[in-house]
Amino acid sequence: MEKGARIRMSPDGSLRLPEEVLEKLGWQPGSYLEVSMAGGAVQLRRVEVDPFREAAKKPDADAFEKILSQQQKSQEDAFKAFEERVKAKDISPPRPEDRPDYWR
């Protein structure tokens, strides 16, 4: 591969490296990479991860509470947005498939 080949970032922020680079480095789908920055350059380095060691790590004791609070906040935000739309009468007309007799 020639030096300085260009790739384009996807809308979701992902990058697709050329196949010949992946082959030369021995990277495969599912490989773990370590990302580091040096000045304006980004470096990727393959790291070995032991799945059993990862599974044995102590879980976050507050994980359940964090998830519940995130869900509650999301529900509250959705309810507020709904109330604002109702007050502003920003209600779209029902779609034909939303009518009860459409599917009969």
Order of alpha helices (4+ residues) and beta strands (2+ residues): alpha-beta-beta-alpha-alpha
